[in-house]
Amino acid sequence: MHSNGYTIGFALVVCVTCSVVLALTAGGLRPAIERNIAFDIQRNILKAVDLYNPRTPQPPAVISSLYTTHIRGFVVDGTGRIVPGKTPDDISAESNSDLLPVFARIDNQTITGYCIPISGMGLWSTLYGYLALRADGETVMGITFYKHGETPGLGGEIEADWFTANFVGKNIFSSDGELVSIRVAKGAVPKDAPADTRAHTVDGISGATMTGNGLTAFLKSDLERYLPFFTAVRNGQPPVIQGV
C-alpha cells in the first residue's frame, strides 16, 4: 500500500502532465481554430447578402473566393463617415465600439448591398448575427444568426431559414422616413394589418415571444447606431470605397 505522500505526488505528476499536454494541444490547434472562426464569419456575411445558400454547401476555398471577390469591408464612425486606415478586422463583431464595421457587397464594381453585425439579448443568451440591406439603405436583403444559447425548437428557431426568410424585402424606414426597424410579432402578422405595418413586421416564433421581443429591441438599437450612415446612403451619398 502506497503512502499518502506517494499518492499526492503521483496525482500532481498526472495533473501537471495533462496540463502541459492540453496547453500544447490548444496552442497547436489555435491557428486552425482562428481560420475556422474567420471562415464562419465570411460564410455568414455571404449568407446575409444572398451570396451563399446553406442548402448547397460550398468548400472553404469557394466561399473564400466569393468573399474576396464580392465583399469589401470598411469602418464608419458615429457620423457615418468612413474611418481611414481602419478595417472590420480591427473591431470585434462582439464588441460595443463607437467604430462601426460595414461590409459592402460588390457586383461588377457596383455596391449592391451593405451588411452590419447585430447583437443583443434574447431570452437566455446574447444573440449574434448579421443584417444586410440593399443598396437603397433601407430594404432588407437578408439576416443570419451564428451564435446564441436560446432553447432548441423555441427561441433557437431564430436561425432557421423559415424565420430569417421573413425579413427579406422588409423596410427599416416608415413611409415618412422614420427609422422603425423590423418588429417581430407575437405569432403571425395579421393579414388585415395596414400595409405600412406589414412592411416592418415579421411573423414571430411560437413559444418564443421573449426571444422575439429581445430581437426587436436590439435590432432597432443597432440600426440607430448606423442611422447617419444609412441616411447618407438613402440620400444618394454612398461611401467611396477604394477600388470600386
N, C-alpha and C positions, 0 to 999 in steps of 0.2 A: 504494500500500500504506500502510495506516494505521500510525501509531506505536504502541508499547506503551502510552503514556500515554492515547492516544485510546481504545484498546480497553478499558483498565481503566476509564476514565471512563464510556464507553458502558455497560459492564456494571453499574457502580454505579448509573447512572441507571435502567436497566431494573429492577434489584433493588429500589431504593427505590420506584419507581412501582408495581411489583407488590405490594410490602408494604403500601403505602398503600391500594391498591385492595382487597386481601384484608381489611385491617383494617376498612375502611368497609363492605365486604360483610358481614363477620361481625357488626359492630355493628348493621347494618340488619336482619339475619336473627335476631338474638338474641331479640326478643320472640316471633317465630313459633316458634323452637326451644323456648323456655320453655313456650309454650302447648301444643306437641305433647307435651312431657315430662309436663306436668300431665294432659293428656288420656289419655296412655298409662297413667299411674298410676290414674286413675279407671276406665278400662276393665278393668284387671287386678283391681282391688278388686271391681268389679261381677261379673267372671267368677268370682272366688273365692267370692263369696257367692251365686252362682247367679242373678244378675240379668242376665247378658249371655252370649249364645251366639255364639262367633266364627263359627259356620257360617252365621249370619244377621246379617251386619254391619249396624250402625246408624250413621247420620250422627252427627258430633260433637255436634250440638245435642241429639239424642235421648239420647245417653249422658250428657251433662252434666245434662240434666233428670232422668234416672234417679238419677244420683249425688246431686244436690241433694235430691231427694225422699226417698231411702231410706237415705242414708249420713250418719252423724254421727260425726265424729272427736273424740277426746279423748286425753289423755296420762295414764298412771299411773306411779307411782314403784315402787321395788323392793318396797314392801309391798302393792302392788296398789291403792293409793288414787289417786283422780283428783287431778291437779295443777291447781289453779285457775289460769286465765289462760294456760295452755299449750294449743297445738293441734299436731296432727301436722305442720303446715307449718313449725313451729319446729324440727323434728328431721328430719334427712336419713334416708331409708329405708336408706341405705348407711353409716350411722354406727353406733358401738357405745356410744351414750349410755346413762347409767343411767336416763334418762327413756324410757318405752316408749309408742309410739303404738298406739292401738287404733281400729278403725273398726267401728262397730256398724251392723248392718242393721236398719232400722226399717220395720215394716209396720203400718199403722193404729195408730200411736202405741205400738207394742209392739216391744221388742227381740227379733229372731228369729235373730240370729247375730252373731258377732264375728270380725273379720279382723285379722291381725297380719302385719307384714313378717317375712320369714325370709331368711337369707343364710348362706353358708359355702362352704368349698372343695369342689369336685368332684374331678375328676382333673387337668384342665388350667387351671381357672379358678374364680373365685368365682361362685357361683350366687345370683341374687337373685329373690325371688318373694313370694307372699302365701299364707298359710294361713288358712282360715276354719273356725270351729267353730259348731255350732248353739247355740241359747240355753241348752242344758244345760251348756255349757262343757266338753264332752268328746267329742262326736261330730263328726267331720269333715264339713263342708259342701262344701268344695272346696279346691283348691290350684292355683296357677298360677306359672309362671316367666316373667320378662320380660327377663332379661339373663343371659347366660352365654357361655362360649367353649369348650364341650365339642364333641367330634368329631361332625359331622353324621352321622346314621344310627346312631350308637352312643350315647355319653353325651348327645348333643343331643336324643335322644328324650324326655328328661325333660319337655319342653314339649308333647309330643304328647298329644292327647286320650285315646288308649287308656291311656296311663300315668297321667295325672293322675286319670282317672275311677276308677282302682283305689282311691284314697284315700277317696272319698265313702262315708260310713257307717262308717268305721273309728273306733275309740275310742282316745283317747290315755291313758286310765287303765285299769289292770287291774281285775279284779273285786273286789280288796281295797282299791282306792283309790290304788294307787301309780302315779305318773306313769311310763309306759313309752314314751310317744310312739308313732311308727309306724316299723317297721323295713322296709327294702327287702330282699327276699330275693335270693339268688343264683339266678336263674331263677324258675320258677313256685313258688308256695306249695304244698307237698304237700297233696293232697286229704284225706289221713288225719291232718293236723296237728290238735292239740287245738283246740277252739273258741276258747279264750282266746288261743291263739297266732294264729289266723287273724284274730281281731278287731283285732290290732295289726300285721299284716304285709301287705305288698302284693307282687305279682309284680315281679321285677326286670327289667332290660333286658339282653337277650342281648349279651354282649361289652362290657358297661359296668359290671362289678362294682365298680370303684373309684369311679365316679361315684355308684353306689347306696350304697356304704359312706359316702361323704362326706355324702350327703343324710341318711342315717340319723343320723350323728353330729351334724350342725349343727341338724337339726330338733329333736332332744331338747334340745340346749343352749339353743336359742332358747325352747323351751317352758318350760324350767326357770326362765328369767328372768321369765316371765309366770305362774309357778305360784301365787304369792299371789293374783293377780287371778282366775285361773280356779278356784282353790279357793273363793274367796268366792262366785263365781257358782254353783258346784256346791252350795254350802251355802245357796242361796236368798237371796243378798245381791247382786243385780245392781247395777251402777252407777246412780246417779241422774244422768240426762242432762237438761240444760235443754231444755225444750220437748217432752219425751217423758213 
